[in-house]
C-alpha cells in the first residue's frame, strides 16, 4: 500500500491523501501511528506534503474519525460498539453486514472482512461515523460461525499444488489445495473441498479435497455437485441402508388384529408414471343413498421407523426427499420408501388413515382416524386417470383395459371438484403454475421438454390430501376452551402489504382492480378474480409474477396462524411421511394424543419445524438448479434458432426472458442493449431508453436467440432479435 502511495505522492491532492490516510488507518486498526510512521508509509518527503497530511489528520480528529491516544500517536476511533449479525456479499463483490438487532446495515471493506464469507455469522466493530457518509462502516473482529466451509468446483492441478475453481457467490477466491490433499483428483474433475485454514495475510483459503464427484460435464457428477452445492446429501450412509435391510416386511397376525381391516374395500393409488414410492391411496364404497365412505390411506412409516433410531436420525437430518430433473434422492432408504412402505398393488400394507363419510354434495358428515391395513387393487398413473375422466366427459362408451373402476373414479372426481370449488369460494388462492419436465436420454442429456399442467386427475388426489391434512390439524388444534397440544402445523402468512399495494398499482393501468385492505377472504377472492381475468392477456406474466412475489413462503411451525393460500385455519402435513419428516412428526404426535398422551416439548418441535422448513427451501433451490442446468444443456443444442419469449424479470444488469414454448429462461445483458442508454425503473419493472424512450417491461413479448451458454454457472445469455 505504501509503495503505491509513494509512487503517486507528488500528484496526491487533498482528496487522494484523505482516502490514503483512511485506508492506512483501517489497515492498522489495532495500533496507534505516529506522524513519522504515517509520512514514511505514505512516502511523504516534502514539507508541503507533510503539512497537508497534518491538516487532514487534524480534520479527522475534529470529526471524530481519529483519536489521539497519547502525544503524537493516532488511531482509528471505534464507537466502542460491537454488533452481531450476518455477512451479505452481493454479486458485484460489495460486502454488507446485517445486524441481528434492529439496526441499519453496515458497509465492510474487503480489507476489513477478515475473510468472512456470505452467510457467516460475525461480530463487527463499528467505526466512528464520518461526515458525509450515509452508511455506517465497520470491520469484522470475529467470525462466530461459518455458514459454509465446504465448496464445489472444478480442480485445476499444477505440478506442486492445485486450486478449486468455484462459481460460488459466497467465495470470491479460488481454494488452494496442497498436492498431497487432492485425494486422487485431476484437472477437470468436479470436487468437494473443505476449507481448513485461511490466514489473514493470505489471499486464498487452504482446503482439502473431501470427495471427487467425477469429470466436469458428466451428468452424475453435475447432479451430485448441485446437491453438494446446497449442502444436501448425495450418498446414503451404508449403516442406515444396513439397518433398513434388517427390517422385516412380514406383517404379524397380532398387528393386523390391532388395525381396522380395509383390505376388502376398493382402493387405488394415482401417481406420476415414473413414481416408485406410493405414499397415499384412496378407497371408496357406497354406504347409503347418496353417501360414500372415502378413505385417505397414508403409508404407516413410523410403524417401521422408531423415533431416535439410526434411520430416524438420518431422515430427520435430511428432512425431505429431493427431486432433481433425472433422479430422486430419498429421505428414507430405498428398501423402506420403494418397498416395505410403498402402497404397491395387490400387497397388504400398513397405513394410517382418515376415513370420511361424504354425501353427494361433498359435505363431510363424519370422519374417523385409524391405523389400518389395506390392499390396493390398482396402480394408476395421472395420465391414465385423466384419459378416463376425459372419455367420460365426452360421453364415450368405450371401455378399455383398466377401466373396471371407472364409475368409482368418476365419483371421486366429482367429489374432489366440489371440494375444490368450496375451497376457492372460501378464499383459497388459485395459483396453477406450469412445471417444466425434461425427457432425458441414457447419458442424462435432455432431448425434449414438455410442460406439466394441473389437470383433474392431479386435483382429484390433491383435494382429498388437503381434506385429510386439514382434518388431522383440526383434530389436534381445534379444541374449544382448552390450550391445544404442541403440534407441527403448515402455516402461510397473509401477503406483504407493501407488495400487495404495488400489485394493485401495476394492475390498474390494465383495467384490473385488486383489494388490498379489508377481510382476508375478500382480498383472496379479489386475487383470484385478477388471476382469472389476466389469463391469455399481454399482462398475464407481469401480474402472475408480481402476485407470487407478494405471497409469503409457507413453512412449518408449532405456532398456528392458519394457511392463507389454502384459506384454512388449521392445516398440517400428514399425507407424505415417505418423503417429508414433518409428516412423520405428525403421525407420531397424532397417535400419542389420540391415545391420551401428554403434550410434547414445544422448543424441541419448533426446532424440528425450523430445520424442516430450511431443508425444504434448500431442496427446492437444488431442484431449480438442476432444471436450470438441463435448460442450459438443452438450449446449447439450439443456437441460432429464433424463439418468442416473454420478459420474466427486469434488473439493472439486463432483461430476463422466458421462451414461451419451453420455459427456458436466459438473460439479455444490459451491455448488449447498445442502441441506447437504458435506465432501470425499479418501481415499474422496466428499462427505459434515455434518448429513444424505448421501453422493455415485465410481461412484454420479444424475440430472442441463444447467444452464450455457461454450464458451470448454469447461465443462458440471449440476444434480442429485431
C-alpha positions in Angstrom: 0.0 0.0 0.0 2.7 2.4 1.0 4.6 1.6 -2.2 1.8 2.6 -4.5 1.1 5.7 -2.5 4.7 6.7 -2.7 4.7 6.5 -6.5 1.8 8.9 -6.7 2.6 11.2 -3.8 3.9 14.1 -5.9 0.5 14.4 -7.5 -1.6 13.5 -4.5 -4.3 16.1 -3.9 -6.2 16.5 -0.7 -9.0 14.0 -1.6 -6.5 11.3 -2.6 -4.4 11.9 0.6 -7.6 11.8 2.7 -8.5 8.4 1.2 -5.0 7.1 1.5 -4.9 8.0 5.2 -8.3 6.4 6.0 -7.1 3.3 4.1 -3.9 3.2 6.1 -5.6 3.6 9.5 -8.1 0.9 8.6 -5.2 -1.5 7.7 -3.6 -0.7 11.0 -6.8 -0.5 13.1 -5.2 -2.4 16.0 -2.4 0.1 16.7 -1.6 3.9 17.0 0.6 5.6 14.4 3.0 8.5 14.8 3.4 11.3 12.3 6.8 9.8 11.3 5.3 6.4 10.7 2.5 7.9 8.6 4.9 10.0 6.5 7.1 7.0 5.9 4.1 4.8 4.9 2.8 7.3 2.5 6.3 8.3 1.3 5.8 12.0 2.0 9.1 13.7 1.7 8.4 17.4 1.1 7.3 19.9 3.7 4.0 20.9 1.9 3.0 17.2 1.7 3.6 16.7 5.4 1.7 19.8 6.3 -1.2 18.8 4.1 -1.2 15.4 5.8 -1.1 17.1 9.3 -4.1 19.3 8.3 -6.1 16.2 7.2 -5.3 14.4 10.4 -6.5 17.5 12.3 -9.8 17.4 10.4 -10.2 13.7 11.1 -9.6 14.4 14.8 -12.2 17.1 14.8 -14.9 15.0 13.1 -14.1 12.1 15.4 -12.8 9.6 12.9 -9.4 9.5 14.6 -8.4 9.8 18.3 -5.0 10.8 19.7 -4.1 8.1 22.2 -1.0 9.9 23.5 1.0 12.8 22.4 1.5 12.4 18.6 0.0 8.9 18.4 -3.2 8.5 16.4 -5.5 5.6 15.6 -8.9 4.9 14.2 -11.8 5.9 16.5 -14.1 3.0 17.1 -17.5 3.7 18.6 -16.8 1.0 21.1 -19.9 -0.7 19.7 -19.9 -4.2 18.5 -22.8 -5.8 16.7 -23.5 -9.5 15.9 -25.1 -10.3 12.5 -24.7 -11.8 9.1 -22.4 -11.1 6.2 -24.0 -10.5 2.8 -21.9 -10.5 -0.3 -23.5 -9.2 -3.5 -22.7 -10.5 -7.0 -20.6 -7.3 -7.6 -18.4 -8.0 -4.6 -19.9 -5.4 -2.2 -20.0 -6.6 1.4 -22.7 -5.6 3.8 -23.2 -6.6 7.4 -26.8 -7.2 8.5 -27.1 -6.8 12.3 -29.4 -9.2 14.2 -30.5 -6.2 16.2 -33.0 -3.9 14.5 -30.3 -1.6 13.1 -29.2 -0.4 9.7 -26.8 -2.3 7.5 -23.1 -1.7 7.8 -20.6 -1.4 5.0 -17.5 -3.6 5.3 -14.5 -3.1 3.1 -12.8 -6.3 1.8 -9.7 -5.4 3.7 -11.7 -5.3 6.9 -13.7 -8.5 6.3 -11.4 -11.0 8.0 -12.2 -13.3 5.0 -15.8 -13.5 6.1 -18.0 -15.3 3.5 -21.6 -14.9 2.5 -23.9 -16.0 5.3 -21.2 -16.1 8.0 -22.4 -15.0 11.5 -19.8 -12.4 12.6 -19.1 -9.8 15.2 -18.4 -6.3 13.7 -16.9 -3.3 15.4 -18.2 0.0 14.1 -16.0 2.9 13.1 -17.0 6.4 14.1 -19.4 7.7 11.6 -17.8 10.1 9.1 -19.4 13.2 7.9 -21.0 13.0 4.5 -21.2 9.2 4.6 -24.7 7.8 4.7 -24.0 4.2 5.6 -22.0 3.3 8.8 -18.8 1.4 8.3 -17.1 -1.3 10.4 -14.7 -4.2 10.4 -15.2 -7.9 11.3 -13.4 -8.6 14.5 -14.6 -12.2 14.9 -16.2 -14.9 12.7 -18.6 -16.6 15.1 -19.9 -19.3 12.8 -19.2 -20.2 9.2 -22.3 -20.6 7.1 -20.4 -23.0 5.0 -16.8 -24.3 4.8 -17.4 -26.8 2.0 -17.4 -25.8 -1.7 -17.9 -27.4 -5.0 -16.0 -26.6 -8.2 -13.6 -27.8 -10.8 -10.0 -28.8 -10.0 -7.0 -27.2 -11.7 -3.9 -29.3 -10.8 -0.4 -28.0 -11.3 2.9 -29.8 -10.6 3.2 -29.0 -6.9 -0.2 -27.7 -5.9 -3.8 -27.3 -7.1 -6.8 -24.9 -6.9 -10.5 -25.4 -6.8 -12.2 -23.0 -9.2 -15.6 -22.2 -7.8 -18.6 -20.1 -9.0 -20.0 -19.7 -5.5 -21.0 -16.1 -4.7 -20.1 -16.8 -1.1 -16.4 -17.1 -2.1 -14.6 -14.8 -4.5 -11.3 -16.6 -4.2 -10.2 -20.0 -5.5 -9.2 -22.5 -2.9 -5.5 -23.5 -2.7 -5.1 -27.3 -2.2 -1.7 -28.9 -1.3 -0.8 -31.7 -3.7 -1.0 -34.4 -1.0 -4.6 -33.4 -0.2 -6.0 -34.0 -3.7 -7.5 -37.5 -2.9 -6.5 -38.6 -6.4 -8.2 -35.6 -8.1 -7.1 -34.5 -11.6 -7.6 -31.3 -13.6 -11.1 -31.1 -14.9 -12.6 -33.2 -12.0 -15.6 -31.9 -10.2 -14.7 -32.0 -6.5 -16.0 -31.1 -3.0 -13.4 -29.2 -1.0 -13.4 -28.3 2.7 -11.6 -25.1 3.8 -9.3 -25.9 6.7 -7.3 -22.7 7.1 -7.4 -19.1 5.9 -4.5 -17.0 7.3 -5.4 -13.3 7.5 -2.5 -12.2 5.3 -3.2 -14.8 2.6 -5.4 -14.2 -0.4 -6.6 -17.8 -1.0 -8.1 -20.1 1.6 -6.4 -23.5 2.1 -8.5 -26.6 1.6 -8.5 -30.4 1.4 -10.5 -32.5 -1.1 -13.4 -34.3 0.6 -14.8 -36.1 -2.4 -14.2 -36.5 -6.2 -17.6 -36.4 -7.9 -16.4 -37.2 -11.4 -15.5 -35.3 -14.6 -17.0 -31.9 -15.1 -19.8 -32.2 -17.6 -20.6 -35.8 -16.6 -24.3 -36.0 -15.7 -24.0 -37.9 -12.4 -21.1 -35.6 -11.4 -23.1 -32.4 -12.1 -26.2 -33.6 -10.3 -24.2 -34.6 -7.2 -22.4 -31.2 -7.5 -25.7 -29.4 -7.3 -26.7 -31.4 -4.2 -23.3 -30.7 -2.6 -23.5 -27.0 -3.5 -26.6 -26.7 -1.4 -25.3 -28.8 1.5 -27.6 -31.7 0.6 -26.5 -35.3 0.9 -25.8 -37.2 -2.3 -24.9 -40.5 -0.7 -26.8 -42.8 1.6 -24.8 -43.9 4.7 -24.1 -47.7 4.5 -25.0 -48.2 8.2 -28.5 -46.7 7.6 -29.0 -48.9 4.5 -28.0 -52.0 6.5 -30.4 -51.1 9.3 -33.2 -50.8 6.8 -32.3 -54.2 5.3 -32.9 -55.8 8.7 -36.5 -54.6 8.9 -38.9 -57.4 8.3 -41.6 -57.0 5.6 -43.8 -59.6 7.2 -46.9 -58.3 8.9 -47.6 -60.3 12.1 -51.2 -61.5 12.7 -51.4 -59.6 16.0 -50.6 -56.4 14.2 -53.4 -57.0 11.7 -55.7 -57.7 14.6 -55.0 -54.3 16.2 -55.9 -52.4 13.0 -59.1 -51.6 11.1 -59.0 -54.1 8.2 -60.0 -52.4 4.9 -58.5 -54.9 2.5 -61.9 -55.7 1.1 -62.6 -52.1 0.1 -61.9 -50.9 -3.4 -58.5 -49.0 -3.1 -56.2 -47.5 -5.7 -53.1 -45.3 -6.0 -52.7 -42.4 -8.5 -49.1 -41.2 -9.1 -46.7 -39.9 -11.8 -45.8 -42.6 -14.4 -42.2 -42.8 -13.1 -43.1 -42.9 -9.3 -41.7 -45.8 -7.2 -42.8 -44.6 -3.7 -46.6 -44.7 -3.5 -47.3 -43.0 -0.1 -51.0 -42.4 -0.4 -54.1 -44.3 -1.6 -57.8 -43.7 -1.9 -60.6 -46.1 -1.2 -64.3 -45.7 -1.9 -67.6 -47.6 -1.2 -71.2 -46.7 -1.0 -72.7 -46.7 2.5 -76.2 -45.5 1.7 -78.2 -43.4 -0.6 -76.0 -40.5 -1.9 -73.5 -41.3 0.9 -69.9 -42.5 0.4 -67.1 -43.7 2.5 -63.9 -42.3 1.2 -60.6 -43.4 2.8 -57.4 -41.5 2.6 -54.7 -44.1 3.4 -51.1 -43.0 4.1 -48.1 -45.3 4.4 -47.5 -46.0 8.1 -43.8 -45.2 8.0 -43.4 -44.7 11.8 -44.6 -48.2 12.4 -41.2 -49.3 10.9 -39.0 -46.4 11.8 -38.6 -46.0 15.5 -38.1 -42.5 17.0 -34.4 -41.8 17.7 -33.1 -44.8 15.8 -30.4 -44.6 13.1 -32.9 -44.4 10.3 -35.0 -41.8 12.0 -31.9 -39.6 12.7 -30.9 -39.7 9.1 -34.5 -38.9 8.0 -34.6 -36.0 10.5 -31.3 -34.7 9.2 -32.5 -34.9 5.5 -36.0 -33.7 6.4 -37.2 -34.2 2.8 -36.7 -36.1 -0.4 -35.0 -34.1 -3.1 -36.4 -34.3 -6.6 -33.9 -33.3 -9.3 -34.6 -33.5 -13.0 -33.5 -37.1 -13.5 -33.5 -38.6 -10.1 -34.9 -38.7 -6.6 -32.7 -38.5 -3.5 -34.9 -40.2 -1.0 -35.3 -39.2 2.7 -35.6 -42.9 3.6 -33.6 -45.9 2.5 -34.9 -47.4 -0.7 -36.0 -50.6 1.0 -38.5 -48.6 3.0 -39.7 -46.0 0.6 -39.9 -48.1 -2.6 -40.7 -51.5 -1.0 -41.9 -52.0 2.6 -43.8 -48.8 3.0 -44.8 -48.1 -0.6 -48.5 -48.9 -1.2 -47.9 -51.2 -4.1 -50.9 -53.0 -5.7 -52.0 -56.4 -4.6 -49.9 -56.3 -1.4 -51.0 -56.0 2.2 -49.8 -52.7 3.5 -49.9 -50.9 6.9 -51.5 -47.5 6.7 -52.6 -44.5 8.8 -56.0 -43.4 7.5 -58.6 -40.7 7.7 -61.9 -42.2 6.7 -64.7 -39.8 5.7 -68.5 -40.2 5.2 -69.3 -37.8 2.4 -72.6 -37.0 0.8 -73.1 -36.3 -2.9 -72.6 -32.5 -2.2 -69.1 -33.3 -0.9 -70.2 -32.4 2.7 -68.3 -34.4 5.4 -70.8 -36.0 7.7 -68.4 -38.0 9.8 -64.7 -38.8 10.0 -62.5 -41.4 11.7 -58.7 -41.5 12.1 -57.4 -45.0 12.5 -54.4 -47.3 11.9 -55.5 -49.6 9.1 -54.4 -52.3 6.7 -55.2 -52.1 3.0 -54.6 -53.9 -0.2 -54.5 -51.7 -3.3 -56.5 -53.0 -6.2 -54.9 -50.9 -8.9 -52.0 -48.6 -9.5 -53.0 -45.7 -11.8 -50.9 -43.0 -13.4 -52.2 -39.5 -13.6 -52.3 -39.8 -17.4 -54.5 -43.0 -17.2 -57.0 -41.4 -14.8 -57.1 -38.2 -16.9 -57.8 -40.2 -20.0 -60.7 -42.0 -18.2 -62.1 -38.6 -17.0 -62.0 -37.0 -20.4 -63.6 -40.1 -22.1 -66.4 -40.0 -19.6 -66.9 -36.2 -20.0 -67.1 -36.7 -23.8 -69.8 -39.3 -23.3 -67.7 -42.1 -24.8 -68.9 -45.6 -24.0 -65.6 -47.1 -25.0 -64.3 -49.4 -22.3 -60.5 -50.0 -22.2 -58.4 -52.4 -20.2 -58.1 -51.0 -16.6 -61.4 -49.2 -16.8 -63.2 -51.5 -14.5 -63.2 -48.9 -11.7 -64.3 -46.0 -13.9 -67.5 -45.3 -12.0 -65.7 -45.1 -8.7 -63.1 -42.8 -10.1 -65.7 -40.5 -11.6 -67.5 -40.3 -8.2 -64.2 -39.4 -6.5 -63.5 -36.8 -9.2 -66.9 -35.3 -8.8 -66.5 -35.0 -5.0 -63.0 -33.6 -5.5 -64.2 -30.9 -7.9 -66.9 -29.9 -5.4 -64.3 -29.7 -2.6 -62.1 -27.6 -4.8 -64.9 -25.2 -5.7 -65.8 -24.8 -2.0 -62.2 -24.1 -1.1 -61.9 -21.3 -3.7 -65.3 -19.9 -2.6 -63.8 -19.7 1.0 -60.9 -17.7 -0.3 -58.1 -20.1 -1.4 -55.7 -18.7 -3.9 -55.7 -20.3 -7.3 -52.0 -20.5 -8.5 -51.8 -23.1 -11.2 -48.3 -22.8 -12.4 -46.9 -24.7 -15.3 -44.0 -27.0 -14.5 -41.1 -27.8 -16.8 -40.3 -31.5 -17.4 -37.4 -32.9 -19.5 -37.1 -36.1 -21.3 -33.6 -37.4 -20.7 -31.5 -39.9 -22.7 -29.4 -42.7 -21.3 -26.5 -40.3 -20.8 -28.6 -37.8 -18.9 -28.8 -35.4 -21.8 -32.1 -33.5 -22.3 -33.6 -34.4 -25.7 -37.0 -32.8 -25.3 -39.0 -30.6 -23.0 -42.7 -30.6 -22.1 -44.9 -28.6 -19.8 -46.9 -30.2 -17.0 -50.2 -28.6 -16.1 -52.5 -29.4 -13.2 -55.5 -31.4 -14.6 -58.5 -33.0 -12.9 -56.6 -36.2 -12.2 -54.0 -34.3 -10.2 -56.8 -32.3 -8.5 -58.6 -35.5 -7.5 -55.6 -36.5 -5.4 -54.8 -33.0 -4.2 -58.2 -32.2 -2.8 -58.5 -35.4 -0.7 -55.0 -34.9 0.6 -55.9 -31.4 1.6 -59.0 -32.6 3.3 -57.1 -35.2 5.3 -54.4 -32.7 6.3 -56.9 -30.2 7.4 -58.9 -32.8 9.3 -55.9 -34.0 11.2 -54.8 -30.4 12.1 -58.3 -29.6 13.3 -58.5 -32.8 15.4 -55.5 -31.7 17.4 -55.6 -27.9 17.2 -59.3 -27.0 17.3 -60.0 -27.6 21.0 -62.5 -25.1 22.4 -61.8 -23.7 25.9 -58.6 -25.6 26.1 -55.0 -25.0 25.2 -54.1 -27.1 22.2 -51.3 -29.6 22.5 -48.0 -29.0 20.7 -48.3 -29.9 17.0 -46.4 -29.1 13.8 -48.6 -27.0 11.5 -48.1 -25.9 7.9 -48.6 -22.2 8.1 -48.8 -19.4 5.5 -49.0 -15.8 6.4 -51.0 -13.0 4.7 -49.4 -11.2 1.8 -46.9 -8.5 2.3 -49.0 -5.3 2.4 -46.4 -3.2 0.6 -46.1 -5.7 -2.2 -49.9 -6.0 -2.4 -50.1 -2.3 -2.9 -47.5 -2.5 -5.6 -49.5 -5.2 -7.4 -52.7 -3.1 -7.2 -50.8 -0.1 -8.7 -49.4 -2.2 -11.6 -52.7 -3.9 -12.3 -54.7 -0.6 -12.5 -53.4 0.7 -15.9 -54.5 -2.6 -17.5 -58.1 -2.1 -16.1 -57.8 -4.5 -13.2 -58.6 -3.8 -9.6 -57.4 -5.8 -6.6 -58.4 -5.3 -3.0 -55.5 -4.5 -0.6 -57.5 -3.9 2.6 -60.4 -5.5 4.5 -61.3 -9.1 5.2 -58.5 -11.5 4.1 -61.0 -13.8 2.3 -62.3 -10.8 0.3 -58.7 -10.0 -0.6 -58.1 -13.6 -1.7 -61.3 -13.6 -3.8 -60.2 -10.4 -5.5 -56.8 -12.0 -6.0 -58.4 -15.0 -7.8 -60.5 -12.8 -10.0 -57.4 -10.9 -11.0 -55.6 -14.1 -11.9 -58.6 -15.4 -13.9 -59.0 -12.1 -15.7 -55.4 -11.9 -16.9 -55.3 -15.4 -18.4 -54.2 -15.2 -22.1 -53.7 -11.4 -21.9 -50.5 -9.5 -22.5 -50.2 -8.6 -18.9 -50.6 -12.2 -17.6 -46.9 -12.8 -16.9 -46.4 -9.4 -15.2 -49.4 -9.9 -12.9 -48.7 -13.5 -12.0 -45.0 -12.8 -11.3 -45.8 -9.8 -9.0 -48.6 -11.7 -7.4 -46.3 -14.5 -6.5 -43.8 -12.1 -5.1 -46.4 -10.6 -2.8 -47.1 -14.0 -1.3 -45.2 -15.2 1.8 -43.5 -18.6 1.9 -45.3 -21.4 3.6 -43.4 -23.0 6.5 -43.7 -25.3 9.4 -44.3 -24.1 13.0 -45.9 -25.1 16.3 -47.5 -21.7 16.4 -50.6 -21.9 14.3 -51.6 -18.9 12.3 -53.6 -20.8 9.6 -52.8 -21.2 5.9 -53.7 -18.1 3.9 -53.2 -19.6 0.5 -55.4 -22.5 1.2 -57.9 -20.4 3.2 -57.7 -22.9 6.1 -57.5 -22.0 9.8 -55.9 -25.4 10.6 -53.5 -27.2 8.3 -50.7 -29.7 8.6 -48.8 -32.2 6.6 -49.9 -35.8 7.3 -50.0 -37.4 3.8 -46.4 -37.9 2.7 -44.3 -39.5 5.5 -42.2 -41.4 2.9 -40.7 -38.1 1.7 -41.3 -35.4 4.4 -40.1 -35.6 8.0 -42.8 -33.2 9.3 -45.4 -35.8 8.3 -43.5 -38.4 10.4 -43.7 -36.0 13.4 -47.4 -35.5 12.8 -48.0 -39.3 12.7 -46.2 -39.8 16.0 -47.8 -37.0 17.8 -51.3 -37.8 16.4 -51.0 -41.3 17.7 -49.7 -40.1 21.1 -52.5 -37.6 21.6 -55.3 -39.9 20.4 -54.0 -42.4 23.0 -54.4 -39.7 25.6 -50.7 -38.8 25.9 -49.3 -35.5 27.3 -48.3 -32.6 25.2 -44.8 -32.7 23.6 -41.9 -30.3 24.1 -42.6 -27.1 22.2 -38.9 -26.0 21.9 -38.0 -29.4 20.6 -40.7 -29.5 17.9 -40.2 -25.8 16.9 -36.6 -26.5 16.3 -37.5 -29.5 14.1 -40.0 -27.3 12.3 -37.4 -24.7 11.6 -34.9 -27.3 10.3 -37.6 -28.9 8.1 -38.5 -25.5 6.6 -34.9 -24.7 5.9 -34.2 -28.1 4.3 -37.4 -27.7 2.2 -36.1 -24.4 0.8 -32.7 -25.9 0.1 -34.3 -28.9 -1.7 -36.4 -26.5 -3.8 -33.3 -24.5 -4.7 -31.5 -27.6 -5.7 -34.4 -28.7 -7.9 -34.5 -25.3 -9.6 -30.7 -25.5 -10.1 -31.0 -28.9 -11.8 -33.7 -27.7 -14.1 -31.6 -24.6 -14.9 -28.6 -26.9 -15.7 -30.7 -29.0 -18.1 -32.2 -25.9 -19.7 -28.7 -24.6 -20.5 -27.8 -28.1 -21.8 -30.9 -28.2 -23.9 -30.6 -24.7 -25.4 -26.9 -25.3 -26.2 -28.0 -27.6 -29.0 -30.3 -24.8 -30.3 -28.0 -21.9 -31.0 -29.2 -19.6 -33.8 -32.9 -20.6 -33.5 -35.3 -17.6 -33.0 -37.9 -18.0 -30.2 -40.7 -16.0 -29.0 -40.2 -15.1 -25.3 -41.8 -13.1 -22.6 -39.8 -10.7 -20.3 -39.8 -12.5 -17.0 -37.5 -10.2 -15.0 -36.1 -6.7 -15.2 -32.9 -5.7 -13.4 -30.2 -3.1 -13.5 -27.9 -5.6 -15.3 -30.4 -6.6 -18.1 -33.6 -8.4 -19.0 -34.6 -11.9 -18.1 -36.6 -13.6 -20.9 -38.5 -16.9 -20.7 -39.1 -18.7 -24.0 -42.8 -19.4 -24.3 -42.7 -22.9 -25.8 -40.3 -24.4 -23.3 -40.0 -22.0 -20.3 -36.2 -21.8 -20.6 -35.1 -18.5 -19.1 -32.0 -16.5 -20.0 -30.5 -13.0 -19.7 -30.3 -10.3 -22.3 -27.4 -8.4 -20.7 -27.6 -4.7 -20.4 -24.3 -4.4 -22.3 -26.0 -5.9 -25.4 -28.7 -3.3 -25.4 -26.5 -1.0 -27.3 -29.0 1.1 -29.3 -29.4 3.4 -26.3 -28.5 4.0 -22.7 -31.2 2.2 -20.7 -32.1 3.1 -17.1 -33.7 0.7 -14.7 -37.2 1.8 -13.4 -37.5 -0.5 -10.4 -40.9 0.8 -9.4 -42.5 -0.1 -12.8 -40.4 -3.2 -13.6 -39.0 -1.9 -16.8 -35.9 -0.5 -18.7 -36.4 2.9 -20.4 -34.0 4.3 -23.1 -32.7 7.7 -22.2 -32.7 9.0 -25.7 -35.3 7.0 -27.6 -37.6 6.4 -24.5 -37.9 2.8 -25.8 -39.4 0.6 -23.0 -38.8 -3.0 -22.1 -41.3 -4.0 -19.4 -42.0 -7.2 -17.4 -44.5 -9.3 -19.4 -43.6 -7.8 -22.8 -43.2 -10.3 -25.7 -39.8 -10.2 -27.5 -37.9 -12.4 -29.9 -34.5 -13.9 -28.8 -31.8 -16.3 -29.9 -29.3 -18.1 -27.7 -26.0 -16.1 -27.6 -24.0 -17.9 -24.9 -24.3 -21.0 -22.7 -22.4 -21.4 -19.5 -23.0 -24.8 -17.9 -20.7 -24.1 -14.9 -22.7 -21.0 -13.9 -26.0 -22.5 -15.2 -26.5 -19.3 -17.2 -28.1 -18.6 -20.6 -27.5 -15.4 -22.4 -30.0 -14.4 -25.1 -29.6 -11.8 -27.9 -32.6 -9.7 -29.0 -33.8 -10.4 -32.5 -35.5 -7.3 -34.0 
